[in-house]
Amino acid sequence: MSYTWREMMIAVTTSKPDLRLLSAVIVGKLAGVASRRLGIGGGTSLPGALARRVDPATINKLISHLHRGTVLVTGTNGKTTTSRILAAILANAGWQPVHNRAGANLASGLATALVTQAGLVGQSGIDSGLFEVDEAVFGQLLSAISPRVVVLTNLFRDQLDRYGEIDLIATRWRQALQAIPPTTTVVLNADDPAVAALGQAVSTPVLYYGIDSPGDRSALDHVADSRRCPFCGAPLTYDVVRYAHLGQYRCPSSDFARPKPDVVASSVVLRGTQSTEVVVNGPFGSRSWRFGLPGLYNVYNLLAAVAGSTAAGIPVDAVDATVARFSAAFGRLEQIQVGDRTLFLALIKNPVGFTEVLRTILADSAPKDFAFFINDNLADGTDVSWLWDAQVEIAAEYCRSAIVSGTRAGDMAVRLKYAGVPAERIQIIDSIEKGLDVGLARLGSGETLYVLPTYTAMLELRTIVSRRHYANHFWDD
């Protein structure tokens, strides 16, 4: 949204304006326009950072005008997809949320979304907020925003150099949740013991979600992080393991056990890399949906969004309309056509996510062509030891070829070799763009290149494919 200088001057002369906030909004809007026109980025963080320098209370002031309140979504994995499903549900229900859709989830990203959609003279029609929030700043933003609904997806080991172990994050979340107002509903993943335990730390309404469909595993994966009771420390006993440490558990030494979910998938049928069929029960009754995202972890994302919308009082008809049309967020199992070939983009950033992406891709047991783009920039996590914790071995038998690029291409190549991928199938390329070209050149008509990038590599890759007009810029999706 752009504004003329005349409109800005009208805003300045409006009776009793908050001149500091108005200045912050104008600076933010101009920074966003300049950023995109100069081609230096999508303007997803800089406008908010500058606005908050002008007025540190920018977020609080703008959110105070959202009469339907705000929803915060946080967790290790699934934040972007969950919040995008929620955004579509709210829109189908007639809400007009401001949403940090591009995934910039620090305070600057939230401020950018707010100033971008704020009107200069009064508000611009937005009535609610929906924000994906980084795990590390969740407590800070929770106390500042006082949301209507909080959705917590899961807790996995991720970027140990930045976050530390999951017990540290869980403790910080617990402390933050103890201070929320009584009007906030907390939505928790019942199948994650570290998240479910937080329900005992709050005195506000709690809504749990989970999966109750039959399972055939009761042994934890080696990537499982929450193996012990968060209250007494005893090893948890699992009746069903979904993946990592998610499942149906109980403590043999205390009364801690998986809580009964309020929103629950009673049936799950995975359809390879194309879709998932689920039956979901909740306060709204029973619904059968065919969901356009693959993978068990996307069932959890869907349940989190449905539980979040239920907590916000959204009619289930809006969920029906959303599930029927929803498509992947950028880089999250996204499929992009390149002529008669396909790019399948799946972000990887921690052992659990990497392992589950591989399981989803390999569901049909057919040979695959891969490209692994691994960076160790600050936003990726500078410690890449997590590559060794992911179950890369499951891909060895089906890996027809593997292109490797990025700042830690050598580490990924060694990991593939130790996983059992023959050395002659692994090729290190010195740039991500060249790696993409080599990978695409290997494909025959109708074939797919499965691209698994870390976060900054994904952004670089998305810039390349948008420049080539294969897809939109990620901030326009």
NUGU-741337 format. One record per residue (C-alpha): residue number from 1; residue in one letter; chain; z, x, y. Coordinates in pm, 1 decimal. Example, Ala and Ser with C-alpha at 12.3 -4.5 7.8 and 13.67 -1.06 7.14 Angstrom:
2
PT  resi  resn  chain        c3        c1        c2
PT     1     a      A     780.0    1230.0    -450.0
PT     2     s      A     714.0    1367.0    -106.0
This chain:
477
PT  resi  resn  chain        c3        c1        c2
PT     1     m      A       0.0       0.0       0.0
PT     2     s      A    -103.0     149.2     337.7
PT     3     y      A       6.0      58.5     691.3
PT     4     t      A    -147.4     108.7    1034.2
PT     5     w      A      41.9     266.3    1319.9
PT     6     r      A      36.0     -76.4    1490.5
PT     7     e      A     223.3    -231.7    1196.0
PT     8     m      A     474.4      50.4    1204.7
PT     9     m      A     533.4       0.6    1576.8
PT    10     i      A     582.2    -372.9    1522.2
PT    11     a      A     846.7    -285.2    1264.4
PT    12     v      A    1022.1     -53.5    1508.3
PT    13     t      A    1038.6    -324.7    1774.9
PT    14     t      A    1173.1    -592.1    1536.7
PT    15     s      A    1515.2    -712.2    1649.9
PT    16     k      A    1808.5    -505.1    1528.9
PT    17     p      A    1623.5    -293.3    1272.7
PT    18     d      A    1795.8     -28.5    1064.5
PT    19     l      A    1608.9     252.6    1235.2
PT    20     r      A    1726.6     519.6     995.1
PT    21     l      A    1613.3     322.2     691.9
PT    22     l      A    1289.5     226.2     862.5
PT    23     s      A    1220.5     591.8     940.3
PT    24     a      A    1292.1     681.6     577.7
PT    25     v      A    1049.2     417.9     450.0
PT    26     i      A     775.2     527.1     691.6
PT    27     v      A     818.3     894.6     598.5
PT    28     g      A     809.5     805.6     229.0
PT    29     k      A     496.8     593.7     260.3
PT    30     l      A     312.8     859.1     459.8
PT    31     a      A     412.4    1128.1     208.3
PT    32     g      A     276.8     917.0     -77.9
PT    33     v      A     -55.0     856.4      93.9
PT    34     a      A     -89.2    1224.1     187.0
PT    35     s      A      -1.5    1342.8    -162.3
PT    36     r      A    -273.7    1137.7    -325.1
PT    37     r      A    -540.8    1192.8     -62.8
PT    38     l      A    -487.1    1568.3     -71.0
PT    39     g      A    -499.3    1563.9    -450.6
PT    40     i      A    -162.3    1734.0    -494.1
PT    41     g      A     -12.9    1473.6    -724.0
PT    42     g      A      56.3    1107.0    -778.2
PT    43     g      A     327.0    1080.5    -515.9
PT    44     t      A     581.7     967.2    -774.4
PT    45     s      A     879.3    1175.9    -655.0
PT    46     l      A     810.8    1347.8    -322.7
PT    47     p      A     808.4    1028.2    -108.3
PT    48     g      A    1151.2     927.6    -235.5
PT    49     a      A    1292.7    1276.7    -196.3
PT    50     l      A    1181.6    1287.7     167.6
PT    51     a      A    1301.6     933.1     234.7
PT    52     r      A    1648.3    1019.2     103.7
PT    53     r      A    1662.0    1321.4     331.1
PT    54     v      A    1605.4    1091.9     626.9
PT    55     d      A    1848.8     829.9     496.9
PT    56     p      A    2064.9     926.5     194.1
PT    57     a      A    2147.6     556.4     144.3
PT    58     t      A    1781.5     455.2     100.9
PT    59     i      A    1825.2     341.5    -260.6
PT    60     n      A    2140.8     140.0    -196.6
PT    61     k      A    2003.2     -29.7     114.6
PT    62     l      A    1670.9    -131.1     -39.0
PT    63     i      A    1826.8    -250.3    -363.7
PT    64     s      A    2069.4    -471.9    -170.6
PT    65     h      A    1771.7    -693.7     -76.7
PT    66     l      A    1674.5    -763.1    -441.2
PT    67     h      A    1837.1   -1101.2    -494.4
PT    68     r      A    1766.3   -1115.4    -867.5
PT    69     g      A    1939.9    -782.8    -922.1
PT    70     t      A    1834.3    -473.2   -1112.0
PT    71     v      A    1795.8    -358.1   -1471.3
PT    72     l      A    1857.2       4.8   -1569.3
PT    73     v      A    1715.1     153.5   -1890.0
PT    74     t      A    1829.2     489.9   -2022.9
PT    75     g      A    1846.9     683.8   -2348.0
PT    76     t      A    1694.8     989.2   -2511.7
PT    77     n      A    1378.9     829.3   -2649.2
PT    78     g      A    1193.6     510.2   -2564.2
PT    79     k      A    1287.3     468.2   -2197.2
PT    80     t      A     933.8     445.8   -2065.1
PT    81     t      A     800.9     211.4   -2333.4
PT    82     t      A    1109.8     -12.4   -2323.4
PT    83     s      A    1099.9     -42.0   -1945.9
PT    84     r      A     726.0    -116.3   -1948.0
PT    85     i      A     773.5    -395.2   -2201.7
PT    86     l      A    1056.5    -530.3   -1987.4
PT    87     a      A     842.6    -509.5   -1673.3
PT    88     a      A     572.5    -718.5   -1838.4
PT    89     i      A     828.9    -973.1   -1959.0
PT    90     l      A     977.5   -1007.7   -1610.6
PT    91     a      A     631.4   -1048.4   -1456.1
PT    92     n      A     539.6   -1314.6   -1711.6
PT    93     a      A     861.4   -1494.9   -1618.8
PT    94     g      A     758.2   -1503.6   -1253.6
PT    95     w      A     977.3   -1217.9   -1133.8
PT    96     q      A     839.5    -953.2    -898.4
PT    97     p      A    1019.8    -632.3    -991.1
PT    98     v      A     989.2    -293.7    -826.8
PT    99     h      A     949.4     -48.9   -1113.9
PT   100     n      A     921.0     331.4   -1139.8
PT   101     r      A     630.2     273.8   -1373.4
PT   102     a      A     497.5     629.7   -1366.8
PT   103     g      A     817.3     751.8   -1534.9
PT   104     a      A     971.1     952.5   -1249.0
PT   105     n      A    1328.5     871.5   -1347.2
PT   106     l      A    1551.5    1081.8   -1123.1
PT   107     a      A    1692.2     947.0    -796.8
PT   108     s      A    1380.9    1062.8    -609.1
PT   109     g      A    1159.0     863.1    -846.6
PT   110     l      A    1361.7     545.5    -797.1
PT   111     a      A    1356.2     593.5    -421.0
PT   112     t      A     979.4     646.5    -432.0
PT   113     a      A     924.6     319.0    -616.0
PT   114     l      A    1144.6     136.5    -365.6
PT   115     v      A     992.6     277.5     -46.9
PT   116     t      A     639.6     235.8    -181.4
PT   117     q      A     688.7    -136.9    -234.0
PT   118     a      A     920.6    -203.2      58.8
PT   119     g      A     779.5    -395.3     353.6
PT   120     l      A     804.8    -256.5     702.6
PT   121     v      A     883.3    -598.3     852.4
PT   122     g      A    1122.5    -763.4     610.2
PT   123     q      A    1059.4    -739.1     236.1
PT   124     s      A     720.4    -741.9      65.1
PT   125     g      A     787.4   -1007.8    -198.1
PT   126     i      A     974.8    -797.7    -453.2
PT   127     d      A    1285.3    -973.4    -581.8
PT   128     s      A    1427.5    -744.8    -851.1
PT   129     g      A    1443.6    -386.7    -971.8
PT   130     l      A    1362.3    -234.1   -1309.2
PT   131     f      A    1430.3     136.0   -1338.3
PT   132     e      A    1395.8     388.6   -1616.3
PT   133     v      A    1677.3     638.8   -1555.8
PT   134     d      A    1723.2     994.6   -1680.9
PT   135     e      A    2023.3    1035.4   -1910.9
PT   136     a      A    2181.4    1304.1   -1694.4
PT   137     v      A    2182.8    1099.8   -1370.4
PT   138     f      A    2261.5     763.6   -1529.2
PT   139     g      A    2627.9     768.2   -1428.9
PT   140     q      A    2551.6     861.2   -1069.0
PT   141     l      A    2291.3     587.7   -1028.3
PT   142     l      A    2495.3     329.1   -1218.6
PT   143     s      A    2781.1     353.3    -970.5
PT   144     a      A    2541.7     335.9    -675.4
PT   145     i      A    2331.8      42.2    -796.1
PT   146     s      A    2573.8    -195.7    -977.4
PT   147     p      A    2294.5    -341.3   -1193.8
PT   148     r      A    2268.8    -686.0   -1345.7
PT   149     v      A    2174.6    -543.3   -1688.2
PT   150     v      A    2204.6    -195.4   -1843.0
PT   151     v      A    1998.7    -110.6   -2155.1
PT   152     l      A    2092.5     196.3   -2363.6
PT   153     t      A    1832.4     287.7   -2625.8
PT   154     n      A    1964.7     582.5   -2829.9
PT   155     l      A    2120.5     928.0   -2818.3
PT   156     f      A    1944.3    1220.5   -2982.0
PT   157     r      A    1964.6    1595.4   -2931.0
PT   158     d      A    1721.8    1676.2   -2648.7
PT   159     q      A    1681.0    1965.5   -2403.9
PT   160     l      A    2007.4    2135.4   -2497.5
PT   161     d      A    1962.4    2378.4   -2207.6
PT   162     r      A    1984.9    2084.3   -1967.0
PT   163     y      A    2184.2    1805.4   -2132.9
PT   164     g      A    2408.3    1981.0   -2383.1
PT   165     e      A    2509.3    1813.1   -2708.8
PT   166     i      A    2496.9    1433.8   -2736.8
PT   167     d      A    2877.9    1405.1   -2736.3
PT   168     l      A    2875.5    1530.7   -2377.4
PT   169     i      A    2621.1    1266.1   -2270.1
PT   170     a      A    2809.1     993.6   -2459.7
PT   171     t      A    3132.8    1088.1   -2283.7
PT   172     r      A    2965.9    1073.7   -1943.1
PT   173     w      A    2809.7     736.7   -2023.2
PT   174     r      A    3144.9     600.6   -2140.5
PT   175     q      A    3315.4     708.4   -1819.2
PT   176     a      A    3040.3     553.2   -1607.8
PT   177     l      A    3040.2     224.6   -1800.6
PT   178     q      A    3414.8     183.8   -1756.7
PT   179     a      A    3359.6     142.2   -1382.8
PT   180     i      A    3079.5    -117.6   -1387.4
PT   181     p      A    3139.0    -460.1   -1228.0
PT   182     p      A    3222.9    -757.2   -1453.4
PT   183     t      A    2886.2    -916.4   -1373.0
PT   184     t      A    2691.5    -642.4   -1554.9
PT   185     t      A    2572.9    -707.3   -1910.4
PT   186     v      A    2544.4    -396.9   -2129.2
PT   187     v      A    2274.2    -392.0   -2398.1
PT   188     l      A    2340.7    -145.9   -2682.6
PT   189     n      A    2158.7     -25.2   -2992.1
PT   190     a      A    2384.5    -138.9   -3277.1
PT   191     d      A    2210.5      98.4   -3520.7
PT   192     d      A    2302.1     413.2   -3326.2
PT   193     p      A    2674.4     484.3   -3378.0
PT   194     a      A    2704.2     698.0   -3063.3
PT   195     v      A    2558.3     413.8   -2853.5
PT   196     a      A    2723.1     122.8   -3033.7
PT   197     a      A    3067.2     281.7   -2987.7
PT   198     l      A    3026.4     247.2   -2611.3
PT   199     g      A    3073.7    -127.5   -2649.6
PT   200     q      A    3444.8     -65.0   -2698.1
PT   201     a      A    3464.8     113.5   -2362.5
PT   202     v      A    3359.2    -182.2   -2147.3
PT   203     s      A    3520.5    -513.4   -2057.1
PT   204     t      A    3192.7    -672.6   -1948.7
PT   205     p      A    2952.4    -877.0   -2168.7
PT   206     v      A    2782.1    -671.4   -2441.5
PT   207     l      A    2462.5    -760.0   -2628.4
PT   208     y      A    2367.8    -561.8   -2939.8
PT   209     y      A    2026.9    -522.3   -3101.0
PT   210     g      A    1920.0    -372.6   -3433.1
PT   211     i      A    1716.9    -400.5   -3752.9
PT   212     d      A    1833.3    -590.6   -4061.0
PT   213     s      A    1518.5    -570.4   -4273.4
PT   214     p      A    1556.4    -413.1   -4619.4
PT   215     g      A    1562.5     -32.6   -4633.8
PT   216     d      A    1523.4     215.7   -4916.1
PT   217     r      A    1713.0     516.3   -4779.6
PT   218     s      A    2085.3     581.3   -4748.5
PT   219     a      A    2080.5     961.7   -4704.5
PT   220     l      A    2072.4    1104.1   -4353.9
PT   221     d      A    1783.7    1326.0   -4240.8
PT   222     h      A    1871.0    1681.3   -4142.5
PT   223     v      A    1776.7    1585.9   -3783.5
PT   224     a      A    2057.0    1327.8   -3771.4
PT   225     d      A    2295.4    1399.7   -3483.8
PT   226     s      A    2569.4    1133.5   -3509.4
PT   227     r      A    2711.9    1193.3   -3854.1
PT   228     r      A    3079.1    1127.9   -3779.6
PT   229     c      A    3290.3     843.2   -3653.9
PT   230     p      A    3315.5     871.2   -3274.6
PT   231     f      A    3681.3     763.4   -3292.3
PT   232     c      A    3840.7     946.4   -3585.4
PT   233     g      A    3581.6    1211.6   -3674.1
PT   234     a      A    3544.1    1111.0   -4038.7
PT   235     p      A    3192.5    1132.5   -4192.4
PT   236     l      A    3012.8     800.3   -4163.8
PT   237     t      A    2891.2     620.5   -4474.5
PT   238     y      A    2540.0     473.3   -4454.0
PT   239     d      A    2413.4     177.4   -4653.6
PT   240     v      A    2067.6     200.4   -4491.5
PT   241     v      A    1910.4     479.4   -4286.1
PT   242     r      A    1614.6     384.0   -4064.1
PT   243     y      A    1549.4     732.7   -3926.0
PT   244     a      A    1766.4    1020.3   -3801.4
PT   245     h      A    2116.7     864.5   -3771.6
PT   246     l      A    1998.4     508.9   -3695.9
PT   247     g      A    2086.4     251.6   -3957.4
PT   248     q      A    2370.3      48.5   -4108.4
PT   249     y      A    2687.6     256.3   -4116.8
PT   250     r      A    3065.1     231.1   -4145.0
PT   251     c      A    3361.2     460.6   -4118.5
PT   252     p      A    3564.7     480.9   -4442.4
PT   253     s      A    3873.9     591.5   -4249.4
PT   254     s      A    3885.8     341.3   -3961.7
PT   255     d      A    3762.8      -3.8   -3864.3
PT   256     f      A    3456.4     132.1   -3682.0
PT   257     a      A    3132.5      -3.3   -3823.9
PT   258     r      A    2790.4    -112.5   -3706.9
PT   259     p      A    2839.0    -425.8   -3495.0
PT   260     k      A    2646.0    -739.3   -3582.5
PT   261     p      A    2330.5    -745.1   -3368.8
PT   262     d      A    2270.5   -1039.7   -3135.9
PT   263     v      A    1896.3    -965.8   -3127.3
PT   264     v      A    1779.7    -853.1   -3469.4
PT   265     a      A    1456.4    -776.7   -3653.8
PT   266     s      A    1493.6    -940.5   -3993.9
PT   267     s      A    1148.5    -832.2   -4112.9
PT   268     v      A     935.8    -530.2   -4020.4
PT   269     v      A     586.6    -453.5   -4154.5
PT   270     l      A     426.8    -133.2   -4022.8
PT   271     r      A      45.6    -139.8   -3996.3
PT   272     g      A     -34.9     230.2   -3971.4
PT   273     t      A    -124.5     356.6   -3624.2
PT   274     q      A    -248.6      18.4   -3503.3
PT   275     s      A      29.6    -238.5   -3492.0
PT   276     t      A     355.9    -374.6   -3631.3
PT   277     e      A     454.7    -719.0   -3753.4
PT   278     v      A     813.4    -826.7   -3685.4
PT   279     v      A    1033.9   -1131.7   -3719.8
PT   280     v      A    1302.4   -1129.6   -3450.8
PT   281     n      A    1606.1   -1357.0   -3435.1
PT   282     g      A    1834.5   -1406.5   -3137.6
PT   283     p      A    1998.4   -1662.0   -2909.1
PT   284     f      A    1644.7   -1792.9   -2851.9
PT   285     g      A    1588.3   -1872.7   -3221.5
PT   286     s      A    1337.3   -1699.5   -3447.8
PT   287     r      A    1004.5   -1547.6   -3344.9
PT   288     s      A     724.2   -1384.3   -3548.1
PT   289     w      A     519.7   -1132.4   -3352.1
PT   290     r      A     231.3    -894.3   -3412.2
PT   291     f      A     305.4    -606.9   -3178.5
PT   292     g      A      30.0    -370.5   -3063.0
PT   293     l      A     236.5     -52.2   -3098.1
PT   294     p      A     292.8     132.8   -3427.0
PT   295     g      A     603.2     303.2   -3560.4
PT   296     l      A     958.2     199.1   -3640.4
PT   297     y      A    1085.0     350.4   -3316.5
PT   298     n      A     863.7     107.9   -3123.4
PT   299     v      A    1033.2    -178.3   -3305.5
PT   300     y      A    1355.9     -51.5   -3149.7
PT   301     n      A    1185.9     -31.8   -2809.3
PT   302     l      A    1069.4    -390.7   -2845.5
PT   303     l      A    1416.9    -507.5   -2950.9
PT   304     a      A    1575.3    -324.9   -2656.2
PT   305     a      A    1336.2    -497.5   -2416.0
PT   306     v      A    1387.0    -840.1   -2575.1
PT   307     a      A    1765.5    -798.1   -2565.9
PT   308     g      A    1744.8    -679.7   -2204.2
PT   309     s      A    1536.4    -979.9   -2101.2
PT   310     t      A    1773.1   -1211.1   -2290.1
PT   311     a      A    2066.7   -1062.1   -2099.7
PT   312     a      A    1878.0   -1125.9   -1774.5
PT   313     g      A    1826.6   -1490.9   -1867.1
PT   314     i      A    1449.6   -1470.2   -1920.4
PT   315     p      A    1292.9   -1750.0   -2132.5
PT   316     v      A    1154.7   -1630.7   -2465.1
PT   317     d      A     811.9   -1776.6   -2378.5
PT   318     a      A     769.0   -1481.4   -2139.2
PT   319     v      A     835.8   -1247.0   -2431.3
PT   320     d      A     574.8   -1426.9   -2644.4
PT   321     a      A     313.5   -1375.5   -2372.8
PT   322     t      A     404.9   -1008.7   -2333.8
PT   323     v      A     402.2    -910.6   -2701.2
PT   324     a      A      59.1   -1065.6   -2750.0
PT   325     r      A    -100.9    -839.4   -2488.2
PT   326     f      A     112.2    -526.0   -2456.7
PT   327     s      A     -51.5    -182.6   -2485.7
PT   328     a      A      89.7     169.3   -2498.4
PT   329     a      A     229.6     348.9   -2195.9
PT   330     f      A      45.0     666.3   -2099.1
PT   331     g      A      94.7     940.4   -2355.0
PT   332     r      A     306.3     721.8   -2584.9
PT   333     l      A      80.6     659.7   -2886.0
PT   334     e      A    -198.4     598.0   -2635.0
PT   335     q      A    -555.9     583.3   -2762.7
PT   336     i      A    -838.1     694.0   -2531.0
PT   337     q      A   -1205.2     660.6   -2617.2
PT   338     v      A   -1425.6     964.5   -2553.4
PT   339     g      A   -1770.9     842.8   -2643.4
PT   340     d      A   -1765.0     765.4   -3014.6
PT   341     r      A   -1447.6     970.0   -3070.6
PT   342     t      A   -1081.2     892.8   -2999.7
PT   343     l      A    -792.8    1082.0   -2845.1
PT   344     f      A    -456.4     971.6   -2981.6
PT   345     l      A    -184.1    1094.4   -2742.3
PT   346     a      A     176.1    1104.6   -2857.9
PT   347     l      A     444.3    1270.5   -2644.9
PT   348     i      A     689.6    1494.3   -2832.8
PT   349     k      A    1006.9    1634.4   -2680.2
PT   350     n      A    1280.9    1657.1   -2943.5
PT   351     p      A    1318.3    1687.7   -3323.0
PT   352     v      A    1362.7    1316.2   -3393.8
PT   353     g      A    1072.4    1205.8   -3175.7
PT   354     f      A     841.3    1474.7   -3315.4
PT   355     t      A     928.1    1381.1   -3673.3
PT   356     e      A     879.0    1007.0   -3621.2
PT   357     v      A     546.8    1059.0   -3441.6
PT   358     l      A     425.2    1257.9   -3740.9
PT   359     r      A     545.6     990.2   -3983.3
PT   360     t      A     359.7     723.3   -3788.6
PT   361     i      A      37.4     924.7   -3768.1
PT   362     l      A      50.6    1018.1   -4137.3
PT   363     a      A     115.0     665.4   -4262.9
PT   364     d      A    -234.3     640.2   -4414.3
PT   365     s      A    -216.2     984.7   -4584.6
PT   366     a      A    -568.1    1079.1   -4467.8
PT   367     p      A    -658.7    1429.5   -4341.0
PT   368     k      A    -605.7    1469.3   -3966.0
PT   369     d      A    -722.3    1696.9   -3684.7
PT   370     f      A    -431.4    1790.7   -3457.3
PT   371     a      A    -381.8    1952.0   -3118.1
PT   372     f      A     -30.1    2067.9   -3027.6
PT   373     f      A      17.8    2145.1   -2656.7
PT   374     i      A     363.7    2296.6   -2612.3
PT   375     n      A     511.2    2398.8   -2276.6
PT   376     d      A     859.7    2523.7   -2192.5
PT   377     n      A     872.9    2429.9   -1825.3
PT   378     l      A    1195.0    2291.0   -1680.7
PT   379     a      A    1093.1    1929.0   -1742.0
PT   380     d      A    1012.2    2010.6   -2106.3
PT   381     g      A    1329.3    2204.0   -2176.6
PT   382     t      A    1318.6    2581.9   -2176.1
PT   383     d      A    1471.2    2607.1   -2524.8
PT   384     v      A    1198.8    2538.4   -2784.2
PT   385     s      A    1419.3    2590.7   -3089.8
PT   386     w      A    1386.4    2215.9   -3149.0
PT   387     l      A    1042.1    2280.3   -3296.9
PT   388     w      A    1218.0    2423.5   -3602.4
PT   389     d      A    1438.4    2116.6   -3647.4
PT   390     a      A    1146.9    1870.8   -3660.2
PT   391     q      A    1013.5    1795.8   -4008.1
PT   392     v      A     673.6    1952.7   -3947.8
PT   393     e      A     640.3    2015.8   -4320.9
PT   394     i      A     537.1    1653.5   -4379.8
PT   395     a      A     209.7    1724.3   -4195.3
PT   396     a      A     107.2    2037.6   -4386.8
PT   397     e      A     -78.8    1862.6   -4666.9
PT   398     y      A    -276.1    1641.7   -4428.3
PT   399     c      A    -351.9    1888.6   -4148.4
PT   400     r      A    -726.4    1957.3   -4162.5
PT   401     s      A    -715.5    2162.3   -3841.6
PT   402     a      A    -467.0    2245.5   -3567.9
PT   403     i      A    -545.5    2353.7   -3213.2
PT   404     v      A    -242.3    2508.0   -3040.4
PT   405     s      A    -210.2    2572.0   -2667.6
PT   406     g      A      43.2    2576.0   -2384.0
PT   407     t      A     301.5    2828.6   -2269.4
PT   408     r      A     464.5    2835.3   -2614.6
PT   409     a      A     150.9    2812.8   -2825.2
PT   410     g      A     259.2    3113.2   -3030.9
PT   411     d      A     588.2    2949.9   -3126.4
PT   412     m      A     408.3    2635.1   -3239.9
PT   413     a      A     154.9    2833.5   -3439.6
PT   414     v      A     434.5    3016.8   -3622.6
PT   415     r      A     613.6    2686.3   -3686.2
PT   416     l      A     298.2    2539.4   -3841.2
PT   417     k      A     252.5    2847.6   -4057.5
PT   418     y      A     609.6    2825.3   -4188.8
PT   419     a      A     561.5    2451.0   -4246.8
PT   420     g      A     285.2    2536.1   -4491.0
PT   421     v      A     -30.1    2487.7   -4282.0
PT   422     p      A    -280.9    2755.7   -4390.8
PT   423     a      A    -333.2    3017.9   -4118.7
PT   424     e      A    -710.8    2968.1   -4119.1
PT   425     r      A    -661.8    2607.5   -4005.9
PT   426     i      A    -458.0    2711.3   -3699.2
PT   427     q      A    -632.5    2825.5   -3381.0
PT   428     i      A    -455.2    2932.6   -3061.4
PT   429     i      A    -651.1    2849.6   -2744.8
PT   430     d      A    -555.0    3001.6   -2410.2
PT   431     s      A    -565.5    2680.4   -2206.1
PT   432     i      A    -499.8    2312.8   -2265.3
PT   433     e      A    -840.4    2211.3   -2128.8
PT   434     k      A   -1021.8    2452.2   -2359.6
PT   435     g      A    -801.8    2337.4   -2644.6
PT   436     l      A    -904.2    1978.7   -2579.8
PT   437     d      A   -1271.7    2074.4   -2578.1
PT   438     v      A   -1246.6    2271.2   -2903.2
PT   439     g      A   -1056.7    1988.4   -3070.6
PT   440     l      A   -1307.6    1724.6   -2962.3
PT   441     a      A   -1599.2    1942.9   -3071.9
PT   442     r      A   -1461.5    1951.6   -3425.1
PT   443     l      A   -1470.1    1573.8   -3460.7
PT   444     g      A   -1744.5    1374.4   -3619.0
PT   445     s      A   -1853.4    1031.7   -3497.6
PT   446     g      A   -1569.3     779.3   -3520.4
PT   447     e      A   -1302.6    1043.6   -3582.7
PT   448     t      A    -972.3    1096.7   -3398.0
PT   449     l      A    -801.2    1399.0   -3247.1
PT   450     y      A    -423.6    1358.3   -3266.1
PT   451     v      A    -281.8    1528.0   -2958.2
PT   452     l      A      92.9    1598.4   -2949.5
PT   453     p      A     196.7    1741.3   -2609.5
PT   454     t      A     530.7    1808.8   -2447.3
PT   455     y      A     596.6    1636.6   -2114.5
PT   456     t      A     432.9    1871.6   -1863.7
PT   457     a      A     148.4    1939.7   -2106.2
PT   458     m      A      94.0    1564.4   -2129.8
PT   459     l      A      72.9    1537.0   -1749.4
PT   460     e      A    -177.8    1821.9   -1739.3
PT   461     l      A    -378.7    1663.8   -2018.3
PT   462     r      A    -375.0    1325.1   -1845.1
PT   463     t      A    -502.1    1491.8   -1525.8
PT   464     i      A    -790.2    1642.2   -1724.2
PT   465     v      A    -891.7    1316.3   -1893.9
PT   466     s      A    -869.5    1123.8   -1564.9
PT   467     r      A   -1081.9    1383.9   -1386.0
PT   468     r      A   -1339.9    1340.1   -1661.0
PT   469     h      A   -1310.9     960.4   -1626.3
PT   470     y      A   -1191.0     912.3   -1982.1
PT   471     a      A    -886.5     724.5   -1846.1
PT   472     n      A    -705.2     640.1   -1522.0
PT   473     h      A    -457.6     870.9   -1352.9
PT   474     f      A    -119.5     825.5   -1521.1
PT   475     w      A      32.0     687.6   -1199.7
PT   476     d      A    -236.1     412.3   -1191.4
PT   477     d      A    -173.3     285.5   -1545.7
